[in-house]
């Protein structure tokens, strides 16, 4: 696994402009939403009452931690495609290495890099735009983050499975990403949606992830207060993780039968 991390780190580090653009992009993104939030003034928005905060801290947490889902959606499928193009995927799968280890190794660096980006985002928000994280419940944040990564990774693996079978990547990822961003409460609280549409929000793990993270980061909510969100995330993890591994194994078998495992 360390070999995969080293390989992916060296690959990404070789593209120095990507690193530079990543940091510039963070500043521009945070500044953009900061000035959008200024349109609403300093008053608390009715729909944000349960979060006890303004729009900017609310949306900052949303866009920062939605990055984990975006990483999951693009990382697994992208890395599988790359291994196919290099002709190493089939060789990797016939080794005695555990199937789960291969899946994790393919994308672990992307999640490490996303975590670094997340920390930088939050630091920029705190240092330059006065976001108050002084009440943060670190333990609750870490627990929710772990469950978030597991549930998001499961969705990413399922997406990668469909890509292996149907040979379509970007349209599927774009559609799922857009759907989850809209119904998951990334840019606005789901309570602003009509009641009929809110039903879709409550069957998505990202909804509970973001609500829990906002509570832990912005309000310092205790584990007891966050029990519902943590419990729902645990349920999603228990259901989605084994299902995602099963469907990915099925996709691999089907790709072998079709002779499409070594090409894209």
N, C-alpha and C positions, 0 to 999 in steps of 0.2 A: 504493500500500500504506500509506503514511504517513497518507493521508486516512482510510482504514479504521480505523487505530489511533487517530487523533484522535477520530473519530466515536464509536467504542466506548468510549474512555476518558471522553469527556464524558457519554455516556449513563449509564455506571456511576457516575461521580462525582456525577451528579444525584440518585442514591439514597443519601443520606448514611447512612441507617440500615443499609443493606446493608454498607457499609464497617465501621461500628461492630460490627455483629453478626458480621462475618467475624473480627475480631480477638478478640472475646469467645469465639467458637466455637473458635478455635485454642487458647486457654488452657484451656478446659473439656475439649476433646478430649485434649490432652496430659496434663492432670491425671488424667483418667479412666483412661487406660492406665497412668499412673505408679502409681496406687494398685492397679490390677489386678495389675500386676507385683509389687507389694509382697506379694501373697498367696503368691508363689512364693519369697519370701525372697531373700537375697543370693547364694545358691549358684548356680553355673552349672547350667543344665538340660541333661540328657544330649543332647537333640535339638538343642541350640544349640551343641554342642561345636565344630563346624566354624567357627562365627562368633566364637568366643572372647569372648562377651559375654553379658549377662543378657537377660531378656525385654523390658525396656522399650526399650533402644536398638534391639533387633531390630524390635519392632513400630512404633517411631517412624519408622524408615526406610521400613517397609512402607506405613503410612498416608499418609506425606508424598508419596512418589513415585508411589503409586497414583493420586494426584490428577491426574497427567498423563493417565492412561488415562480417568478419569472425565470430565475436560475434553474429551478427544477424542470420547468417546461422546456427550456432550450438546451440545458446541459446534457441530460441523458440522451436525447435524440441526436443532438449535435455531435457528441463524442462517439456514439454508436456509428453514426454516419462516417465520421473520420476514420474509425478503426476499420470499417468496411472498405473505404477507399484505399487505405494502406494495406489491406489484405491481412490484417492481424486479428480481426474479430473471431473468425472461426478457429484460428490457432489458440487464441486465448480461452475459448470455450471448451476445448478438448483437454486442457490441462487439469490436474487434480485439484486446482484451486476451487474453493467454495463458490457457488454461484452468487451468493449474496456479497461476497468479498469483491468479486469482479464488478458487480453493479456499483458498489460504494466507491471502489477505486477509480472508476471511470469519471466520477464527478466530484470527488471530495475536494479537489483544489478549487473548483468553482464556488463551492459553499464557503471555503475558507476565505476566498477573495471577497465574496459577498458580505461576509461578517466584518471584514476590514472596512469595506465601503460603508456598511451600516454604522460602525463606530465613528467614522469620519463625518458622515451625514449628521449624526447626533451632536458631535463636537462642534460642527459648523453652526448648527441650530442654537446650541447653548452659548457659544463664545461670541458669535456675530449677530445673532437675532434674538437673544435674550429668552430662549425657551427655558422654562423652569423644570428641571428634573431633580430638584433637591429632595423630593419626597419619594423618589423611586424605590420600589421594593425589588431589589436585585435578585433575590431567590425566586420570587414569583415570575420575574421577567425571564430568567434562565429556564425555568421549568416549561413555561408556555412556549419559549423559543425552540426548545428541544422537540416538543410535540408538534410545533409548527413545521419544523424541518422534516420530521418523519412523515407527516400527512402530505406536505407539499411534494416531497420526494416520491411518495406513492403515486400521486397524480401524474408526476413527470414520467415515472416508469410506465404507467398505463398508456400515456401519450406516446412514448417511445415504442411500445408494443404495437400500437396501431400503425405507426410509421413503418415498422419492419414488415407488416403484413400488406398495407395498402400503398406503400411507397410515396406517401404524401406527408410532408412535415410542416412547413410554415403555415399553410391555411388552417390546419388543425390547431397548432399552437396559438396562432393569432386569435382564433375564435374563442378558444378556452380562456386565454388570458383576458380578453375583452369582457367576456361573460363574468368571470370571477372578479375583475376590477369593478365592474358596474354593480353587481349584486353583493359583493363582499364588504362594501363600506370603506373602500380605499379613499375616495375623494369626498364622500358625504355620508352622513349617518343613514343607516338603512331605514330608520323610522320616517324619513322624508318620502319614502316610496309608498305607493298605494298598497293597502293591506294585501291585496292579491299577489303583488310582486314580492312582498316581504317574505312570503312562504319560500321562494327560491333562495333567499338569503340564508334562511335558517337551516338549510340542508347542505351548506357549504362550510368546510372547516376554516376557511380564511375569515369568515365572519366572527367566529369565536376567538380566533387568534388575535385579530386586530382589536376586538373589544377588550380582551384580556390584557393585551400589551398596553393599550391606552390606560386601562385602569392601574396596572402595575407601575408604569413609567410616569404618568402625569398626576395620579392621585395617591400613589403609594398604597393601593388596595392590598389587603391581606389575602393569604391563601384561602381563608374561609369565604371572603367576599367574592373571590374569583373561582370558587368551587364549581359553579355551573359551566363556565367556559373551559376550565381545565378538564372537567369530567367529559364534556362533549368532545374535546380534542382527543382525549384518550380513547374514546369510543371509535372515532374516525381512524385513529392509528391502528387499533386492534382489527378493524374491518379492512381498511384499505391496504395496509402493508402486505399481509399474506396474499390478498387478492391480486395486488400488483405484481408480486413475484410469480404467482401462478400464471397470470396472463402473459407475462414476459417469457416464461419458459415455453408456454404454448406458441407464442409468436416465433421463438427461435426454432422450435420443431417444425412449424409450418414453413418457415423460410428455408430450412434444410431440405424439406420435401420438394419445395418449388425450385431449389437450387439458386436461391436469390440471396443467400447469406453473405456471399463474398462480393456482391456488387449492389449498387443503390439505384 
